Amino acid sequence: MVPQPLANSVVHFIRHDHGLGFRGQEGFRQGCLMLLGVPLDYRNTEDLRAAVNTFGEFHHWVQDDPYLVRSIVFAAFPEDG
C-alpha cells in the first residue's frame, strides 16, 4: 500500500495475510475446515473466501461434494492454544 504520513514519520501498512512468512508464523496451521449450513446462494469461491479470510487464509474448497449441507475448505488458520 501507499505510505501514509503520520505526525513526523511515515507509516507503511501491510495486509495481515500477505506479510513475509505468514504461513510460517508460529501459531498457524494448514488444514481443512467443514462449514455447515452455508446457504446455497453463498456456496461459491468468492463468498467462502470472504468468510475464511476473516480469520485465516483461504486456499481452495471441494466444489463437487455431493453433500450440499457442508462445505469443505482448505485454509491456513490460527491453531488453538
N, CA, C and O atoms as a Maestro MAE file, in Angstrom:
{
 s_m_m2io_version
 :::
 2.0.0
}

f_m_ct {
 s_m_title
 :::
 protein
 m_atom[324] {
  # First column is atom index #
  i_m_mmod_type
  r_m_x_coord
  r_m_y_coord
  r_m_z_coord
  i_m_residue_number
  s_m_chain_name
  s_m_pdb_residue_name
  s_m_pdb_atom_name
  i_m_atomic_number
  :::
  1 25 0.827 -1.178 0.000 1 A "MET " " N  " 7
  2 3 0.000 0.000 0.000 1 A "MET " " CA " 6
  3 2 0.876 1.248 0.000 1 A "MET " " C  " 6
  4 15 2.082 1.178 0.236 1 A "MET " " O  " 8
  5 25 0.273 2.349 -0.259 2 A "VAL " " N  " 7
  6 3 0.978 3.621 -0.322 2 A "VAL " " CA " 6
  7 2 1.354 4.060 1.093 2 A "VAL " " C  " 6
  8 15 0.519 3.986 1.995 2 A "VAL " " O  " 8
  9 25 2.596 4.518 1.309 3 A "PRO " " N  " 7
  10 3 2.978 5.013 2.629 3 A "PRO " " CA " 6
  11 2 2.102 6.188 3.049 3 A "PRO " " C  " 6
  12 15 1.773 7.049 2.233 3 A "PRO " " O  " 8
  13 25 1.727 6.216 4.324 4 A "GLN " " N  " 7
  14 3 0.860 7.259 4.856 4 A "GLN " " CA " 6
  15 2 1.626 8.126 5.846 4 A "GLN " " C  " 6
  16 15 2.281 7.594 6.743 4 A "GLN " " O  " 8
  17 25 1.563 9.445 5.708 5 A "PRO " " N  " 7
  18 3 2.240 10.312 6.688 5 A "PRO " " CA " 6
  19 2 1.489 10.280 8.020 5 A "PRO " " C  " 6
  20 15 0.258 10.289 8.058 5 A "PRO " " O  " 8
  21 25 2.260 10.243 9.115 6 A "LEU " " N  " 7
  22 3 1.682 10.244 10.448 6 A "LEU " " CA " 6
  23 2 2.618 11.042 11.350 6 A "LEU " " C  " 6
  24 15 3.747 10.625 11.611 6 A "LEU " " O  " 8
  25 25 2.142 12.187 11.822 7 A "ALA " " N  " 7
  26 3 2.945 13.098 12.647 7 A "ALA " " CA " 6
  27 2 4.218 13.453 11.880 7 A "ALA " " C  " 6
  28 15 4.143 14.035 10.798 7 A "ALA " " O  " 8
  29 25 5.370 13.115 12.419 8 A "ASN " " N  " 7
  30 3 6.654 13.446 11.773 8 A "ASN " " CA " 6
  31 2 7.313 12.226 11.146 8 A "ASN " " C  " 6
  32 15 8.526 12.221 10.937 8 A "ASN " " O  " 8
  33 25 6.533 11.189 10.842 9 A "SER " " N  " 7
  34 3 7.107 9.985 10.244 9 A "SER " " CA " 6
  35 2 6.163 9.458 9.161 9 A "SER " " C  " 6
  36 15 5.121 10.052 8.882 9 A "SER " " O  " 8
  37 25 6.540 8.357 8.574 10 A "VAL " " N  " 7
  38 3 5.748 7.721 7.520 10 A "VAL " " CA " 6
  39 2 5.456 6.291 7.955 10 A "VAL " " C  " 6
  40 15 6.345 5.588 8.435 10 A "VAL " " O  " 8
  41 25 4.199 5.861 7.786 11 A "VAL " " N  " 7
  42 3 3.784 4.521 8.181 11 A "VAL " " CA " 6
  43 2 3.464 3.706 6.938 11 A "VAL " " C  " 6
  44 15 2.773 4.181 6.036 11 A "VAL " " O  " 8
  45 25 3.968 2.480 6.893 12 A "HIS " " N  " 7
  46 3 3.688 1.547 5.801 12 A "HIS " " CA " 6
  47 2 2.731 0.488 6.324 12 A "HIS " " C  " 6
  48 15 3.004 -0.127 7.354 12 A "HIS " " O  " 8
  49 25 1.619 0.261 5.641 13 A "PHE " " N  " 7
  50 3 0.655 -0.750 6.037 13 A "PHE " " CA " 6
  51 2 0.844 -1.992 5.183 13 A "PHE " " C  " 6
  52 15 1.032 -1.900 3.970 13 A "PHE " " O  " 8
  53 25 0.793 -3.162 5.829 14 A "ILE " " N  " 7
  54 3 0.908 -4.441 5.142 14 A "ILE " " CA " 6
  55 2 -0.312 -5.274 5.516 14 A "ILE " " C  " 6
  56 15 -0.658 -5.373 6.693 14 A "ILE " " O  " 8
  57 25 -0.958 -5.867 4.534 15 A "ARG " " N  " 7
  58 3 -2.105 -6.725 4.826 15 A "ARG " " CA " 6
  59 2 -1.670 -7.888 5.710 15 A "ARG " " C  " 6
  60 15 -0.585 -8.440 5.528 15 A "ARG " " O  " 8
  61 25 -2.507 -8.253 6.654 16 A "HIS " " N  " 7
  62 3 -2.132 -9.271 7.620 16 A "HIS " " CA " 6
  63 2 -1.868 -10.631 6.991 16 A "HIS " " C  " 6
  64 15 -1.096 -11.413 7.546 16 A "HIS " " O  " 8
  65 25 -2.473 -10.937 5.867 17 A "ASP " " N  " 7
  66 3 -2.285 -12.242 5.260 17 A "ASP " " CA " 6
  67 2 -1.323 -12.238 4.074 17 A "ASP " " C  " 6
  68 15 -1.236 -13.229 3.348 17 A "ASP " " O  " 8
  69 25 -0.601 -11.134 3.870 18 A "HIS " " N  " 7
  70 3 0.383 -11.073 2.800 18 A "HIS " " CA " 6
  71 2 1.777 -10.739 3.310 18 A "HIS " " C  " 6
  72 15 2.691 -10.536 2.512 18 A "HIS " " O  " 8
  73 25 1.952 -10.679 4.606 19 A "GLY " " N  " 7
  74 3 3.253 -10.346 5.179 19 A "GLY " " CA " 6
  75 2 4.262 -11.456 4.948 19 A "GLY " " C  " 6
  76 15 3.895 -12.592 4.647 19 A "GLY " " O  " 8
  77 25 5.513 -11.124 5.089 20 A "LEU " " N  " 7
  78 3 6.601 -12.076 4.911 20 A "LEU " " CA " 6
  79 2 6.466 -13.205 5.915 20 A "LEU " " C  " 6
  80 15 6.382 -12.956 7.117 20 A "LEU " " O  " 8
  81 25 6.444 -14.438 5.444 21 A "GLY " " N  " 7
  82 3 6.390 -15.601 6.328 21 A "GLY " " CA " 6
  83 2 5.057 -15.831 7.002 21 A "GLY " " C  " 6
  84 15 5.018 -16.398 8.094 21 A "GLY " " O  " 8
  85 25 3.975 -15.417 6.399 22 A "PHE " " N  " 7
  86 3 2.655 -15.561 7.024 22 A "PHE " " CA " 6
  87 2 2.377 -17.007 7.396 22 A "PHE " " C  " 6
  88 15 1.995 -17.298 8.529 22 A "PHE " " O  " 8
  89 25 2.567 -17.908 6.452 23 A "ARG " " N  " 7
  90 3 2.261 -19.315 6.716 23 A "ARG " " CA " 6
  91 2 3.267 -19.940 7.678 23 A "ARG " " C  " 6
  92 15 2.958 -20.935 8.334 23 A "ARG " " O  " 8
  93 25 4.442 -19.380 7.769 24 A "GLY " " N  " 7
  94 3 5.457 -19.944 8.637 24 A "GLY " " CA " 6
  95 2 5.418 -19.399 10.054 24 A "GLY " " C  " 6
  96 15 6.209 -19.821 10.898 24 A "GLY " " O  " 8
  97 25 4.528 -18.487 10.324 25 A "GLN " " N  " 7
  98 3 4.461 -17.931 11.663 25 A "GLN " " CA " 6
  99 2 4.009 -18.992 12.643 25 A "GLN " " C  " 6
  100 15 3.145 -19.812 12.331 25 A "GLN " " O  " 8
  101 25 4.586 -18.974 13.814 26 A "GLU " " N  " 7
  102 3 4.196 -19.907 14.847 26 A "GLU " " CA " 6
  103 2 2.760 -19.629 15.258 26 A "GLU " " C  " 6
  104 15 2.357 -18.472 15.371 26 A "GLU " " O  " 8
  105 25 2.002 -20.665 15.477 27 A "GLY " " N  " 7
  106 3 0.624 -20.494 15.859 27 A "GLY " " CA " 6
  107 2 -0.356 -20.635 14.711 27 A "GLY " " C  " 6
  108 15 -1.566 -20.529 14.914 27 A "GLY " " O  " 8
  109 25 0.154 -20.877 13.488 28 A "PHE " " N  " 7
  110 3 -0.719 -21.089 12.342 28 A "PHE " " CA " 6
  111 2 -0.537 -22.512 11.839 28 A "PHE " " C  " 6
  112 15 0.558 -23.073 11.899 28 A "PHE " " O  " 8
  113 25 -1.607 -23.075 11.354 29 A "ARG " " N  " 7
  114 3 -1.532 -24.408 10.772 29 A "ARG " " CA " 6
  115 2 -2.369 -24.438 9.506 29 A "ARG " " C  " 6
  116 15 -3.220 -23.578 9.282 29 A "ARG " " O  " 8
  117 25 -2.109 -25.452 8.676 30 A "GLN " " N  " 7
  118 3 -2.881 -25.639 7.451 30 A "GLN " " CA " 6
  119 2 -3.738 -26.880 7.612 30 A "GLN " " C  " 6
  120 15 -3.300 -27.875 8.189 30 A "GLN " " O  " 8
  121 25 -4.939 -26.822 7.110 31 A "GLY " " N  " 7
  122 3 -5.827 -27.968 7.213 31 A "GLY " " CA " 6
  123 2 -7.137 -27.692 6.527 31 A "GLY " " C  " 6
  124 15 -7.268 -26.752 5.743 31 A "GLY " " O  " 8
  125 25 -8.119 -28.539 6.838 32 A "CYS " " N  " 7
  126 3 -9.429 -28.342 6.232 32 A "CYS " " CA " 6
  127 2 -10.449 -27.977 7.305 32 A "CYS " " C  " 6
  128 15 -10.360 -28.407 8.456 32 A "CYS " " O  " 8
  129 25 -11.403 -27.182 6.893 33 A "LEU " " N  " 7
  130 3 -12.490 -26.739 7.749 33 A "LEU " " CA " 6
  131 2 -13.791 -27.216 7.128 33 A "LEU " " C  " 6
  132 15 -13.947 -27.188 5.907 33 A "LEU " " O  " 8
  133 25 -14.727 -27.655 7.962 34 A "MET " " N  " 7
  134 3 -16.047 -28.012 7.460 34 A "MET " " CA " 6
  135 2 -17.018 -26.942 7.916 34 A "MET " " C  " 6
  136 15 -17.260 -26.777 9.112 34 A "MET " " O  " 8
  137 25 -17.569 -26.221 6.966 35 A "LEU " " N  " 7
  138 3 -18.552 -25.184 7.253 35 A "LEU " " CA " 6
  139 2 -19.934 -25.782 7.021 35 A "LEU " " C  " 6
  140 15 -20.235 -26.264 5.929 35 A "LEU " " O  " 8
  141 25 -20.765 -25.747 8.046 36 A "LEU " " N  " 7
  142 3 -22.092 -26.343 7.959 36 A "LEU " " CA " 6
  143 2 -23.157 -25.272 7.797 36 A "LEU " " C  " 6
  144 15 -23.052 -24.183 8.362 36 A "LEU " " O  " 8
  145 25 -24.173 -25.590 7.027 37 A "GLY " " N  " 7
  146 3 -25.320 -24.705 6.898 37 A "GLY " " CA " 6
  147 2 -25.093 -23.469 6.053 37 A "GLY " " C  " 6
  148 15 -25.800 -22.476 6.226 37 A "GLY " " O  " 8
  149 25 -24.135 -23.497 5.149 38 A "VAL " " N  " 7
  150 3 -23.923 -22.350 4.256 38 A "VAL " " CA " 6
  151 2 -25.049 -22.352 3.223 38 A "VAL " " C  " 6
  152 15 -25.236 -23.352 2.529 38 A "VAL " " O  " 8
  153 25 -25.805 -21.256 3.104 39 A "PRO " " N  " 7
  154 3 -26.877 -21.213 2.097 39 A "PRO " " CA " 6
  155 2 -26.319 -21.452 0.689 39 A "PRO " " C  " 6
  156 15 -25.205 -21.032 0.376 39 A "PRO " " O  " 8
  157 25 -27.091 -22.118 -0.138 40 A "LEU " " N  " 7
  158 3 -26.615 -22.484 -1.472 40 A "LEU " " CA " 6
  159 2 -26.237 -21.272 -2.306 40 A "LEU " " C  " 6
  160 15 -25.363 -21.371 -3.167 40 A "LEU " " O  " 8
  161 25 -26.871 -20.136 -2.075 41 A "ASP " " N  " 7
  162 3 -26.525 -18.921 -2.816 41 A "ASP " " CA " 6
  163 2 -25.118 -18.430 -2.478 41 A "ASP " " C  " 6
  164 15 -24.486 -17.750 -3.287 41 A "ASP " " O  " 8
  165 25 -24.630 -18.770 -1.291 42 A "TYR " " N  " 7
  166 3 -23.310 -18.324 -0.844 42 A "TYR " " CA " 6
  167 2 -22.264 -19.434 -0.923 42 A "TYR " " C  " 6
  168 15 -21.149 -19.270 -0.428 42 A "TYR " " O  " 8
  169 25 -22.605 -20.529 -1.525 43 A "ARG " " N  " 7
  170 3 -21.686 -21.664 -1.640 43 A "ARG " " CA " 6
  171 2 -20.899 -21.531 -2.942 43 A "ARG " " C  " 6
  172 15 -21.081 -22.311 -3.878 43 A "ARG " " O  " 8
  173 25 -20.016 -20.522 -2.983 44 A "ASN " " N  " 7
  174 3 -19.151 -20.300 -4.137 44 A "ASN " " CA " 6
  175 2 -17.795 -19.828 -3.627 44 A "ASN " " C  " 6
  176 15 -17.646 -19.505 -2.448 44 A "ASN " " O  " 8
  177 25 -16.832 -19.790 -4.496 45 A "THR " " N  " 7
  178 3 -15.458 -19.473 -4.101 45 A "THR " " CA " 6
  179 2 -15.339 -18.091 -3.482 45 A "THR " " C  " 6
  180 15 -14.665 -17.941 -2.464 45 A "THR " " O  " 8
  181 25 -15.961 -17.090 -4.052 46 A "GLU " " N  " 7
  182 3 -15.807 -15.721 -3.555 46 A "GLU " " CA " 6
  183 2 -16.356 -15.566 -2.141 46 A "GLU " " C  " 6
  184 15 -15.709 -14.965 -1.284 46 A "GLU " " O  " 8
  185 25 -17.557 -16.111 -1.893 47 A "ASP " " N  " 7
  186 3 -18.166 -15.950 -0.574 47 A "ASP " " CA " 6
  187 2 -17.473 -16.796 0.490 47 A "ASP " " C  " 6
  188 15 -17.318 -16.347 1.626 47 A "ASP " " O  " 8
  189 25 -17.053 -18.013 0.142 48 A "LEU " " N  " 7
  190 3 -16.314 -18.833 1.108 48 A "LEU " " CA " 6
  191 2 -14.959 -18.207 1.415 48 A "LEU " " C  " 6
  192 15 -14.508 -18.243 2.560 48 A "LEU " " O  " 8
  193 25 -14.308 -17.635 0.406 49 A "ARG " " N  " 7
  194 3 -13.027 -16.945 0.626 49 A "ARG " " CA " 6
  195 2 -13.219 -15.762 1.573 49 A "ARG " " C  " 6
  196 15 -12.408 -15.554 2.476 49 A "ARG " " O  " 8
  197 25 -14.275 -14.992 1.374 50 A "ALA " " N  " 7
  198 3 -14.543 -13.837 2.232 50 A "ALA " " CA " 6
  199 2 -14.784 -14.269 3.680 50 A "ALA " " C  " 6
  200 15 -14.330 -13.604 4.610 50 A "ALA " " O  " 8
  201 25 -15.492 -15.373 3.869 51 A "ALA " " N  " 7
  202 3 -15.767 -15.858 5.222 51 A "ALA " " CA " 6
  203 2 -14.502 -16.353 5.913 51 A "ALA " " C  " 6
  204 15 -14.259 -16.024 7.074 51 A "ALA " " O  " 8
  205 25 -13.697 -17.140 5.207 52 A "VAL " " N  " 7
  206 3 -12.481 -17.711 5.817 52 A "VAL " " CA " 6
  207 2 -11.418 -16.650 6.024 52 A "VAL " " C  " 6
  208 15 -10.688 -16.709 7.014 52 A "VAL " " O  " 8
  209 25 -11.304 -15.691 5.134 53 A "ASN " " N  " 7
  210 3 -10.267 -14.666 5.262 53 A "ASN " " CA " 6
  211 2 -10.500 -13.719 6.433 53 A "ASN " " C  " 6
  212 15 -9.635 -12.892 6.723 53 A "ASN " " O  " 8
  213 25 -11.638 -13.812 7.115 54 A "THR " " N  " 7
  214 3 -11.833 -13.003 8.320 54 A "THR " " CA " 6
  215 2 -10.966 -13.497 9.464 54 A "THR " " C  " 6
  216 15 -10.703 -12.744 10.402 54 A "THR " " O  " 8
  217 25 -10.510 -14.756 9.409 55 A "PHE " " N  " 7
  218 3 -9.672 -15.300 10.486 55 A "PHE " " CA " 6
  219 2 -8.458 -16.071 9.996 55 A "PHE " " C  " 6
  220 15 -7.600 -16.420 10.806 55 A "PHE " " O  " 8
  221 25 -8.353 -16.347 8.718 56 A "GLY " " N  " 7
  222 3 -7.230 -17.119 8.197 56 A "GLY " " CA " 6
  223 2 -6.973 -16.799 6.737 56 A "GLY " " C  " 6
  224 15 -7.234 -15.689 6.272 56 A "GLY " " O  " 8
  225 25 -6.451 -17.798 6.014 57 A "GLU " " N  " 7
  226 3 -6.176 -17.606 4.585 57 A "GLU " " CA " 6
  227 2 -6.763 -18.767 3.796 57 A "GLU " " C  " 6
  228 15 -6.372 -19.918 3.991 57 A "GLU " " O  " 8
  229 25 -7.694 -18.466 2.914 58 A "PHE " " N  " 7
  230 3 -8.380 -19.436 2.073 58 A "PHE " " CA " 6
  231 2 -7.420 -19.983 1.026 58 A "PHE " " C  " 6
  232 15 -6.657 -19.221 0.432 58 A "PHE " " O  " 8
  233 25 -7.445 -21.310 0.787 59 A "HIS " " N  " 7
  234 3 -6.648 -21.912 -0.285 59 A "HIS " " CA " 6
  235 2 -7.551 -22.431 -1.404 59 A "HIS " " C  " 6
  236 15 -7.470 -21.948 -2.533 59 A "HIS " " O  " 8
  237 25 -8.402 -23.397 -1.108 60 A "HIS " " N  " 7
  238 3 -9.358 -23.909 -2.082 60 A "HIS " " CA " 6
  239 2 -10.452 -24.666 -1.342 60 A "HIS " " C  " 6
  240 15 -10.357 -24.877 -0.133 60 A "HIS " " O  " 8
  241 25 -11.487 -25.074 -2.065 61 A "TRP " " N  " 7
  242 3 -12.565 -25.829 -1.446 61 A "TRP " " CA " 6
  243 2 -13.019 -26.947 -2.372 61 A "TRP " " C  " 6
  244 15 -12.735 -26.918 -3.569 61 A "TRP " " O  " 8
  245 25 -13.726 -27.934 -1.821 62 A "VAL " " N  " 7
  246 3 -14.213 -29.082 -2.584 62 A "VAL " " CA " 6
  247 2 -15.550 -28.694 -3.204 62 A "VAL " " C  " 6
  248 15 -16.579 -28.671 -2.528 62 A "VAL " " O  " 8
  249 25 -15.522 -28.395 -4.484 63 A "GLN " " N  " 7
  250 3 -16.723 -27.907 -5.163 63 A "GLN " " CA " 6
  251 2 -17.688 -29.022 -5.552 63 A "GLN " " C  " 6
  252 15 -18.887 -28.777 -5.688 63 A "GLN " " O  " 8
  253 25 -17.190 -30.233 -5.730 64 A "ASP " " N  " 7
  254 3 -18.053 -31.324 -6.189 64 A "ASP " " CA " 6
  255 2 -18.504 -32.248 -5.058 64 A "ASP " " C  " 6
  256 15 -18.816 -33.413 -5.306 64 A "ASP " " O  " 8
  257 25 -18.545 -31.752 -3.834 65 A "ASP " " N  " 7
  258 3 -19.014 -32.525 -2.688 65 A "ASP " " CA " 6
  259 2 -20.513 -32.804 -2.858 65 A "ASP " " C  " 6
  260 15 -21.289 -31.866 -3.040 65 A "ASP " " O  " 8
  261 25 -20.935 -34.075 -2.802 66 A "PRO " " N  " 7
  262 3 -22.353 -34.388 -3.009 66 A "PRO " " CA " 6
  263 2 -23.260 -33.948 -1.858 66 A "PRO " " C  " 6
  264 15 -24.475 -33.853 -2.032 66 A "PRO " " O  " 8
  265 25 -22.685 -33.680 -0.691 67 A "TYR " " N  " 7
  266 3 -23.478 -33.257 0.463 67 A "TYR " " CA " 6
  267 2 -23.556 -31.730 0.493 67 A "TYR " " C  " 6
  268 15 -22.590 -31.067 0.872 67 A "TYR " " O  " 8
  269 25 -24.682 -31.183 0.103 68 A "LEU " " N  " 7
  270 3 -24.826 -29.735 -0.015 68 A "LEU " " CA " 6
  271 2 -24.935 -29.037 1.335 68 A "LEU " " C  " 6
  272 15 -24.869 -27.810 1.395 68 A "LEU " " O  " 8
  273 25 -25.099 -29.790 2.413 69 A "VAL " " N  " 7
  274 3 -25.237 -29.179 3.732 69 A "VAL " " CA " 6
  275 2 -23.885 -28.735 4.293 69 A "VAL " " C  " 6
  276 15 -23.838 -27.976 5.261 69 A "VAL " " O  " 8
  277 25 -22.787 -29.201 3.695 70 A "ARG " " N  " 7
  278 3 -21.455 -28.840 4.193 70 A "ARG " " CA " 6
  279 2 -20.592 -28.297 3.069 70 A "ARG " " C  " 6
  280 15 -20.822 -28.567 1.890 70 A "ARG " " O  " 8
  281 25 -19.589 -27.521 3.471 71 A "SER " " N  " 7
  282 3 -18.578 -27.029 2.534 71 A "SER " " CA " 6
  283 2 -17.217 -27.321 3.146 71 A "SER " " C  " 6
  284 15 -16.912 -26.831 4.233 71 A "SER " " O  " 8
  285 25 -16.397 -28.113 2.467 72 A "ILE " " N  " 7
  286 3 -15.055 -28.439 2.932 72 A "ILE " " CA " 6
  287 2 -14.093 -27.425 2.327 72 A "ILE " " C  " 6
  288 15 -13.981 -27.319 1.106 72 A "ILE " " O  " 8
  289 25 -13.391 -26.670 3.196 73 A "VAL " " N  " 7
  290 3 -12.491 -25.606 2.765 73 A "VAL " " CA " 6
  291 2 -11.086 -25.903 3.285 73 A "VAL " " C  " 6
  292 15 -10.915 -26.209 4.465 73 A "VAL " " O  " 8
  293 25 -10.091 -25.816 2.421 74 A "PHE " " N  " 7
  294 3 -8.698 -25.942 2.837 74 A "PHE " " CA " 6
  295 2 -8.133 -24.545 3.046 74 A "PHE " " C  " 6
  296 15 -8.270 -23.677 2.185 74 A "PHE " " O  " 8
  297 25 -7.491 -24.330 4.203 75 A "ALA " " N  " 7
  298 3 -7.055 -22.989 4.570 75 A "ALA " " CA " 6
  299 2 -5.912 -23.052 5.577 75 A "ALA " " C  " 6
  300 15 -5.610 -24.109 6.131 75 A "ALA " " O  " 8
  301 25 -5.284 -21.900 5.805 76 A "ALA " " N  " 7
  302 3 -4.332 -21.713 6.892 76 A "ALA " " CA " 6
  303 2 -5.052 -20.877 7.941 76 A "ALA " " C  " 6
  304 15 -5.673 -19.865 7.617 76 A "ALA " " O  " 8
  305 25 -4.967 -21.302 9.205 77 A "PHE " " N  " 7
  306 3 -5.728 -20.643 10.263 77 A "PHE " " CA " 6
  307 2 -4.967 -20.725 11.579 77 A "PHE " " C  " 6
  308 15 -4.075 -21.561 11.716 77 A "PHE " " O  " 8
  309 25 -5.301 -19.872 12.554 78 A "PRO " " N  " 7
  310 3 -4.624 -19.908 13.846 78 A "PRO " " CA " 6
  311 2 -4.920 -21.221 14.572 78 A "PRO " " C  " 6
  312 15 -6.051 -21.709 14.553 78 A "PRO " " O  " 8
  313 25 -3.892 -21.789 15.214 79 A "GLU " " N  " 7
  314 3 -4.129 -23.003 15.968 79 A "GLU " " CA " 6
  315 2 -4.558 -22.669 17.394 79 A "GLU " " C  " 6
  316 15 -4.239 -21.604 17.922 79 A "GLU " " O  " 8
  317 25 -5.273 -23.584 17.993 80 A "ASP " " N  " 7
  318 3 -5.713 -23.384 19.371 80 A "ASP " " CA " 6
  319 2 -4.512 -23.403 20.295 80 A "ASP " " C  " 6
  320 15 -3.524 -24.094 20.047 80 A "ASP " " O  " 8
  321 25 -4.614 -22.647 21.340 81 A "GLY " " N  " 7
  322 3 -3.531 -22.731 22.310 81 A "GLY " " CA " 6
  323 2 -3.163 -21.425 22.753 81 A "GLY " " C  " 6
  324 15 -2.261 -21.285 23.579 81 A "GLY " " O  " 8
  :::
 }
 m_bond[323] {
  # First column is bond index #
  i_m_from
  i_m_to
  i_m_order
  :::
  1 1 2 1
  2 2 3 1
  3 3 4 2
  4 3 5 1
  5 5 6 1
  6 6 7 1
  7 7 8 2
  8 7 9 1
  9 9 10 1
  10 10 11 1
  11 11 12 2
  12 11 13 1
  13 13 14 1
  14 14 15 1
  15 15 16 2
  16 15 17 1
  17 17 18 1
  18 18 19 1
  19 19 20 2
  20 19 21 1
  21 21 22 1
  22 22 23 1
  23 23 24 2
  24 23 25 1
  25 25 26 1
  26 26 27 1
  27 27 28 2
  28 27 29 1
  29 29 30 1
  30 30 31 1
  31 31 32 2
  32 31 33 1
  33 33 34 1
  34 34 35 1
  35 35 36 2
  36 35 37 1
  37 37 38 1
  38 38 39 1
  39 39 40 2
  40 39 41 1
  41 41 42 1
  42 42 43 1
  43 43 44 2
  44 43 45 1
  45 45 46 1
  46 46 47 1
  47 47 48 2
  48 47 49 1
  49 49 50 1
  50 50 51 1
  51 51 52 2
  52 51 53 1
  53 53 54 1
  54 54 55 1
  55 55 56 2
  56 55 57 1
  57 57 58 1
  58 58 59 1
  59 59 60 2
  60 59 61 1
  61 61 62 1
  62 62 63 1
  63 63 64 2
  64 63 65 1
  65 65 66 1
  66 66 67 1
  67 67 68 2
  68 67 69 1
  69 69 70 1
  70 70 71 1
  71 71 72 2
  72 71 73 1
  73 73 74 1
  74 74 75 1
  75 75 76 2
  76 75 77 1
  77 77 78 1
  78 78 79 1
  79 79 80 2
  80 79 81 1
  81 81 82 1
  82 82 83 1
  83 83 84 2
  84 83 85 1
  85 85 86 1
  86 86 87 1
  87 87 88 2
  88 87 89 1
  89 89 90 1
  90 90 91 1
  91 91 92 2
  92 91 93 1
  93 93 94 1
  94 94 95 1
  95 95 96 2
  96 95 97 1
  97 97 98 1
  98 98 99 1
  99 99 100 2
  100 99 101 1
  101 101 102 1
  102 102 103 1
  103 103 104 2
  104 103 105 1
  105 105 106 1
  106 106 107 1
  107 107 108 2
  108 107 109 1
  109 109 110 1
  110 110 111 1
  111 111 112 2
  112 111 113 1
  113 113 114 1
  114 114 115 1
  115 115 116 2
  116 115 117 1
  117 117 118 1
  118 118 119 1
  119 119 120 2
  120 119 121 1
  121 121 122 1
  122 122 123 1
  123 123 124 2
  124 123 125 1
  125 125 126 1
  126 126 127 1
  127 127 128 2
  128 127 129 1
  129 129 130 1
  130 130 131 1
  131 131 132 2
  132 131 133 1
  133 133 134 1
  134 134 135 1
  135 135 136 2
  136 135 137 1
  137 137 138 1
  138 138 139 1
  139 139 140 2
  140 139 141 1
  141 141 142 1
  142 142 143 1
  143 143 144 2
  144 143 145 1
  145 145 146 1
  146 146 147 1
  147 147 148 2
  148 147 149 1
  149 149 150 1
  150 150 151 1
  151 151 152 2
  152 151 153 1
  153 153 154 1
  154 154 155 1
  155 155 156 2
  156 155 157 1
  157 157 158 1
  158 158 159 1
  159 159 160 2
  160 159 161 1
  161 161 162 1
  162 162 163 1
  163 163 164 2
  164 163 165 1
  165 165 166 1
  166 166 167 1
  167 167 168 2
  168 167 169 1
  169 169 170 1
  170 170 171 1
  171 171 172 2
  172 171 173 1
  173 173 174 1
  174 174 175 1
  175 175 176 2
  176 175 177 1
  177 177 178 1
  178 178 179 1
  179 179 180 2
  180 179 181 1
  181 181 182 1
  182 182 183 1
  183 183 184 2
  184 183 185 1
  185 185 186 1
  186 186 187 1
  187 187 188 2
  188 187 189 1
  189 189 190 1
  190 190 191 1
  191 191 192 2
  192 191 193 1
  193 193 194 1
  194 194 195 1
  195 195 196 2
  196 195 197 1
  197 197 198 1
  198 198 199 1
  199 199 200 2
  200 199 201 1
  201 201 202 1
  202 202 203 1
  203 203 204 2
  204 203 205 1
  205 205 206 1
  206 206 207 1
  207 207 208 2
  208 207 209 1
  209 209 210 1
  210 210 211 1
  211 211 212 2
  212 211 213 1
  213 213 214 1
  214 214 215 1
  215 215 216 2
  216 215 217 1
  217 217 218 1
  218 218 219 1
  219 219 220 2
  220 219 221 1
  221 221 222 1
  222 222 223 1
  223 223 224 2
  224 223 225 1
  225 225 226 1
  226 226 227 1
  227 227 228 2
  228 227 229 1
  229 229 230 1
  230 230 231 1
  231 231 232 2
  232 231 233 1
  233 233 234 1
  234 234 235 1
  235 235 236 2
  236 235 237 1
  237 237 238 1
  238 238 239 1
  239 239 240 2
  240 239 241 1
  241 241 242 1
  242 242 243 1
  243 243 244 2
  244 243 245 1
  245 245 246 1
  246 246 247 1
  247 247 248 2
  248 247 249 1
  249 249 250 1
  250 250 251 1
  251 251 252 2
  252 251 253 1
  253 253 254 1
  254 254 255 1
  255 255 256 2
  256 255 257 1
  257 257 258 1
  258 258 259 1
  259 259 260 2
  260 259 261 1
  261 261 262 1
  262 262 263 1
  263 263 264 2
  264 263 265 1
  265 265 266 1
  266 266 267 1
  267 267 268 2
  268 267 269 1
  269 269 270 1
  270 270 271 1
  271 271 272 2
  272 271 273 1
  273 273 274 1
  274 274 275 1
  275 275 276 2
  276 275 277 1
  277 277 278 1
  278 278 279 1
  279 279 280 2
  280 279 281 1
  281 281 282 1
  282 282 283 1
  283 283 284 2
  284 283 285 1
  285 285 286 1
  286 286 287 1
  287 287 288 2
  288 287 289 1
  289 289 290 1
  290 290 291 1
  291 291 292 2
  292 291 293 1
  293 293 294 1
  294 294 295 1
  295 295 296 2
  296 295 297 1
  297 297 298 1
  298 298 299 1
  299 299 300 2
  300 299 301 1
  301 301 302 1
  302 302 303 1
  303 303 304 2
  304 303 305 1
  305 305 306 1
  306 306 307 1
  307 307 308 2
  308 307 309 1
  309 309 310 1
  310 310 311 1
  311 311 312 2
  312 311 313 1
  313 313 314 1
  314 314 315 1
  315 315 316 2
  316 315 317 1
  317 317 318 1
  318 318 319 1
  319 319 320 2
  320 319 321 1
  321 321 322 1
  322 322 323 1
  323 323 324 2
  :::
 }
}
